[in-house]
Amino acid sequence: MFSLKRETVVVGLVTLVCLGGAARGGLIVRFDTPERTVGLSDVFTIDILADVGDPLVGWGFDLSFDPSILSLVDSPAIGPMWIPASAPDGDGLAGLAFPDSVSGAGVLLASVTFSAVTLGETDLTLSTTPGDLTEGFALDPTGFAQPVFESAHVFVVPEPATGLLCAIVLSIIGLPARRWSW
């Protein structure tokens, strides 16, 4: 498996910034499902997609969510059009395209697998950190795209079996009360 060192990614992105100048390019980064309902303890995967106007040669970004609601199961799986790159912040959300750049609608950047750890809801948000030279969307041949990030929302609800069990228990408790109320 091909692996790039952090220094290689930083040098590459710094070079693109120095040579590239202005930001350009139409880019929407989104989740495959803007809203998802999962059961408590469910393990599920969400794809991060991009609608890429101008060809990209690399990308890196952050993913935020409420860790009291969801837990990452494993490192993100980087899409097949990308070579996984080292991300110094440790989230693993970075990829490079060599030898060709990538463009098109619905380009898979990464798949992220979560486990639902408690009932509740959380937003999934994507962003780049200003000043972090390993984050952004590097264009071919130079420059950076200005992404529009779309968020997603995850609801964690009781499992259907748990809900059915609660309904049965409440019905049984309610039966004696119905017999005595005339």
Residue pairs with C-beta under 8 A, 6 or more apart in sequence:
2 83
3 84
3 86
4 83
4 85
4 86
4 96
5 86
6 86
6 87
6 88
6 134
8 86
9 58
9 60
9 85
9 86
9 94
9 96
9 134
10 133
10 134
12 58
12 96
12 138
13 58
13 60
13 133
13 134
13 136
13 138
14 133
16 57
16 58
16 138
16 139
16 142
16 143
16 144
17 133
17 144
19 142
20 138
20 139
20 142
20 143
20 144
21 142
21 143
22 143
23 143
23 144
23 145
23 146
24 54
24 139
24 143
24 144
24 145
24 146
25 52
25 53
25 54
25 56
25 137
25 139
25 143
25 144
25 145
25 146
26 51
26 52
26 53
26 54
26 145
27 50
27 51
27 52
27 53
27 54
27 56
27 137
27 145
27 146
27 147
27 148
28 50
28 51
28 147
28 148
28 150
29 48
29 49
29 50
29 61
29 109
29 126
29 137
29 147
29 148
29 149
29 150
30 48
30 49
30 50
30 51
30 149
30 150
30 152
31 46
31 47
31 48
31 49
31 124
31 150
31 151
31 152
32 46
32 47
32 48
32 49
33 46
33 152
34 150
34 151
34 152
34 153
35 152
35 153
35 154
35 155
36 44
36 46
36 152
36 153
36 154
36 155
37 154
37 155
37 157
38 44
38 116
38 154
38 155
38 156
38 157
39 116
39 156
39 157
39 158
39 159
39 160
40 116
40 118
40 119
40 156
40 157
40 158
40 159
40 162
41 115
41 116
41 117
41 159
42 115
42 116
42 156
42 159
43 73
43 113
43 114
43 115
43 116
44 113
44 114
44 116
45 111
45 112
45 113
45 114
46 111
46 112
46 114
46 124
46 152
47 108
47 110
47 111
47 112
48 63
48 76
48 93
48 108
48 109
48 110
48 111
48 112
48 126
49 106
49 107
49 108
49 109
50 56
50 59
50 106
50 107
50 109
50 147
51 104
51 105
51 106
51 107
52 102
52 103
52 104
52 105
52 107
52 145
53 103
53 145
54 103
54 139
54 140
54 145
55 101
55 102
55 103
55 139
55 140
56 97
56 101
56 102
56 103
56 137
56 138
56 139
56 140
56 145
57 96
57 97
57 98
57 101
57 102
57 138
57 139
57 140
58 85
58 94
58 95
58 96
58 97
58 137
58 138
59 82
59 94
59 95
59 109
59 136
59 137
59 138
60 85
60 87
60 93
60 94
60 95
60 128
60 132
60 134
60 135
60 136
61 93
61 94
61 126
61 127
61 128
61 135
61 136
61 147
61 149
62 89
62 91
62 93
62 126
62 127
62 128
62 129
62 135
63 76
63 91
63 93
63 112
63 124
63 125
63 126
64 123
64 124
64 125
64 126
64 127
65 114
65 122
65 123
65 124
65 125
65 154
66 120
66 122
66 123
68 117
68 118
68 120
69 116
69 117
69 118
69 120
69 121
69 122
69 154
69 156
70 114
70 115
70 116
70 117
70 122
70 154
70 156
71 114
71 115
71 117
72 112
72 113
72 114
72 115
73 113
73 114
73 115
74 113
75 92
76 91
76 92
76 93
76 110
76 111
76 112
77 110
77 111
77 112
77 113
78 84
78 92
78 94
78 95
78 109
78 110
79 95
79 107
79 108
79 109
79 110
79 111
80 108
81 97
81 102
81 107
81 108
82 95
82 96
82 97
82 102
82 109
83 95
83 96
83 97
83 98
84 92
84 94
84 95
85 94
85 95
85 96
85 134
86 94
86 134
87 93
87 94
87 134
88 132
88 134
89 129
89 132
89 134
92 110
93 109
93 110
94 134
94 135
95 109
95 110
101 139
101 140
114 154
116 154
116 156
117 156
118 156
119 156
119 157
119 158
120 156
121 153
121 154
121 155
121 156
122 153
122 154
123 151
123 152
123 153
123 154
124 151
124 152
124 153
124 154
125 149
125 151
126 149
126 150
126 151
127 149
128 135
128 136
128 147
129 135
136 144
136 145
137 144
137 145
137 147
138 144
139 145
157 163
158 166
